[in-house]
Amino acid sequence: MGQIAYAEEWKRTGPDLVVYLPDSENGHDSANQHLLVVKAPGGAWLAFWTMGADEGQPNQSVVVARSTDRGRTWTAPAIVDGRATEMDPNFRAPINRDRVWRAAALSDEAAKDHAGMASWGFPVVVPEMGRVYCFYWKCTGVADFRYDISGALLCRYSDDDGVTWSDDRYEIPLQRTCGDNPDQAIPVSWIIWQTPLRTDLDEIIAPFTCWNSAHSPAGPGSESYFMRFDNILTERDPALLTTTTFPESARGLRVPSAIDPKESFCEEPALVELSDGRFYCVMRTDAGFLSFSMSNDRSRTWSPPAPVYRDHGGPLMLHPVTPAPLYRMRDGRFLLLYCNNNGDANGGHFPCRFECWRENRWPAFASIGREDEAHPARGLRFGPPKVLINTDGAPIGVAGRRDAGSYPSLLEDDNERILFYPDRKHFLLGKFLTDEWLADCDPDLATQQSS
């Protein structure tokens, strides 16, 4: 991409706010993803994300930026953790523009290169203490799947709205699942990809994906679980934090793979709480559509995952292998982002897993969900899709990504509702979402307008 075109490329998706723009298309900071923005106890907005030359590169780090003017300007990103106190600006990733997703092959040399990298940070705000935690995965150099998703769960905290962070890093003990390597010396292979849910009963619950070890008796595949931070709202000493993993059964949520039904492909769970206290979760699959599950007992047990339909008797919510964020808004409605295709869009094909990740992850559609009072077992019903983010399939970055807003976050503060999103995992941007714009994809309002 020419330099003049690149300088204007961040405007393609029509953003209202800019969090971060890399200096170049192939720099040490070319990949920026998992953008999670929260309001700190004192009022500042904090943006956390994972930055690197490309996904899984050894310089991958968890960073944070700060805004005190409601997202109009942001500080330069500060490193929460990574291999060094600052990134080498001369680091480059190899150009990767073919159709194949690659992760570093496991080897002694790769282990040495990747040890110390930090990835997939997520915040927990504790207003009662005036504190913000940042949790993240730290690679120990040992893995049996991928270096960027295997490691220890660490955290740092800030008691001054993100101006400074604790000198110490604290490791959080994890409850292993049946999918993990039986060798306790091999770290788990997990990702927590959204800001954990604070429930109406003041529970802090983080849904996560677990990729089963090839050495696990559970067999290959991926499953979805839920981790509760038991005492984070009351315990000031991070060394004493504890967690509990749900469901209480031996297995997580499972969906048979469309490619190999003996395996489960059930990933990137997004969790919300309904008005009656039930939990509702949507997950990506490789079956060409979203699946959902519900819990009546605070995550201890879950219903068997089932396909998501727009409403009772309506069409399937089609979706390829990419996350489908789901948020409960303050007005009681729900916002879902999905791709509205089964994987075959823009030259992709079905079934596929990651062979088509450049083709079928755009555009991103919005749909408003409302609680389905007529069919409570279905949890939510959704309105018609409306294009929210469109990259037009223009490639960017060393990997030539086309993703439309994957791994975003929603912030509601005062009278503003902002979706913060990575544009092709490169630019970090924000869009205001007004009630007027969302009316077209609300199942009640859209029906009224069409009648």
Sequence and secondary structure as in RCSB ss.txt:
>XXXX:A:sequence
MGQIAYAEEWKRTGPDLVVYLPDSENGHDSANQHLLVVKAPGGAWLAFWTMGADEGQPNQSVVVARSTDRGRTWT
APAIVDGRATEMDPNFRAPINRDRVWRAAALSDEAAKDHAGMASWGFPVVVPEMGRVYCFYWKCTGVADFRYDIS
GALLCRYSDDDGVTWSDDRYEIPLQRTCGDNPDQAIPVSWIIWQTPLRTDLDEIIAPFTCWNSAHSPAGPGSESY
FMRFDNILTERDPALLTTTTFPESARGLRVPSAIDPKESFCEEPALVELSDGRFYCVMRTDAGFLSFSMSNDRSR
TWSPPAPVYRDHGGPLMLHPVTPAPLYRMRDGRFLLLYCNNNGDANGGHFPCRFECWRENRWPAFASIGREDEAH
PARGLRFGPPKVLINTDGAPIGVAGRRDAGSYPSLLEDDNERILFYPDRKHFLLGKFLTDEWLADCDPDLATQQS
S
>XXXX:A:secstr
  HHHHHHHTTTT  SEEEE  SSTTSTT EEEEEEEEE TTS EEEEEEEESSTT TT EEEEEEESSTTSS  
  EEEESSSSS  TT       SS        HHHHHHHTT EEEEEEEEEGGGTEEEEEEEE  S  SS TTTB
SEEEEEEESSTTSS  SS EE      TTS SSTTS  BEE  S  EE TT  EEEEEEEE  TTSTT SEEEEE
EEEESSTTT   GGG  EEEE SSSS B  B SS TTSEE EEEEEEE TTS EEEEEE SSSB EEEEESSTTS
S    EE BSSTT  B B  SS   EEE TTS EEEEE  SSS GGG  SS SSTTTTTSS SEEEEEEEE SS 
GGG EEE   EEEE  TT  BTTTTB  BS S EEEEETTEEEEEEEETTTEEEEEE  HHHHGGG HHHHHHHH
 
